[in-house]
Amino acid sequence: MASITYEHVWKRFGEVVAVQDLDVFVEDKEFLVFVGPSGCGKSTTLRMIAGLESITAGQLWIDGVLANELRPADRGAAMVFQSLSKVARTLCPVRGSATTTSSPETAVPVT
């Protein structure tokens, strides 16, 4: 594991502010849970650690290394999704009705 430090981190999508002035320090081996309503920035906050979202402003440190410009593969971080449907939507976006099933929990794109 590693320590994580957010220093005045902001994430904007155009005019929409997804994460506003986040200041958090998580010690190595410490356990932290983000809880909040849909759309409050929980997943975006975690995606910034993994390098799947860029940081609009501020600094993200992973084990004392500035990670703002590090490639995802160089961060030593990954994400585990809460449900299979989120994995399917993120990794295999379904287009139209061309799937092997209609359930979002098991949707597999047909190629």
N, C-alpha and C positions, 0 to 999 in steps of 0.2 A: 504494500500500500504506500501512499505518499501523502504529504501535507498538501492542502489546496488553499490558496489565498485569492480572494476576489478583492481588488482595490478599486473602488468607485467604478464598477463595471456597469456599462449601459449596453443595451441591445435595442436597436430600432429597426423596424421594417417599414421604410418610408416614413410616414408621419406617425405611425403607431409605435409607442414605447412598450416593448415586451418586458424588459428588465431595466429598472431605474436605480442607479447609484447603489449597486449591491456591494456591501462591505462584509465579507465573511472570512473567517479563518477556521479551517478544519485541520486538526492535528493528525499526524500519521496514526493510523489504527483507530481513530475516532469514528463514530457512527453518527451520521446526520440524516434527517428525513425532511424533505420539503413537502409540505401539505398546503393545499389551497384549492380554490375553485378552478374549473376549466378556464384556460386562457390567462392565468395569472403569471406565467413565466417559468413554471417548474421544469418542464421538459427543455425549454430553451436554455435555462441555466445549466442543466446537465449536458446538453448538446455542445455548449461552449467548452466545457472541460474536455470532451472527446474530440473537439476540433471540427464538429459537423456544422457549427454556426460560427461565423466570424464575430468579433467583438467590436461594437461601434466605438466605444470609448472606455478608458480605464485599463487596468492590467490584471491578467490572470497568471498566477504563479503555481507551478506544479513542482513540489519538492525543491523550492528555491530557484527554479529556472523559469524565466519569463516565457510563457507559452503562447502569447498572442499570435505569433507568426509561425509556430511549429506546425508541421504537417500532422494530421491525425495519427499516422503510423509512428511518429516520433514522440508521442506523448505518453505511451505506456498506459493508456486508458481505454476503456470500452464501455458500452452501454448494454444493460440487460433490460428488456422491455417487460412491463407488467403483464401484458396480455399478447397472445398470438396475433390478434387483429391489428395491433399497433405495428408489429413486425411486418405483417403483410402489407399494410398501407405504406410503410416507410421503404421497405426493400423491394416490394413487388406491387407497385401501384396498378390497380385494376382499371382497365380502360373499357368502357362500354359494358356489355354483358358477356364478353368472351372469356368466361371462366369455367372451370370444371365443376364449380358449385356456387350456389348463391349466398352461402353463409360467409360473412366477413371473417369469421374465426378460422375458416379453412380455405379461403379463396386462393386459388392458384392461377396466375395468368396463363392463357393459352397462347403459345407462340407459333 
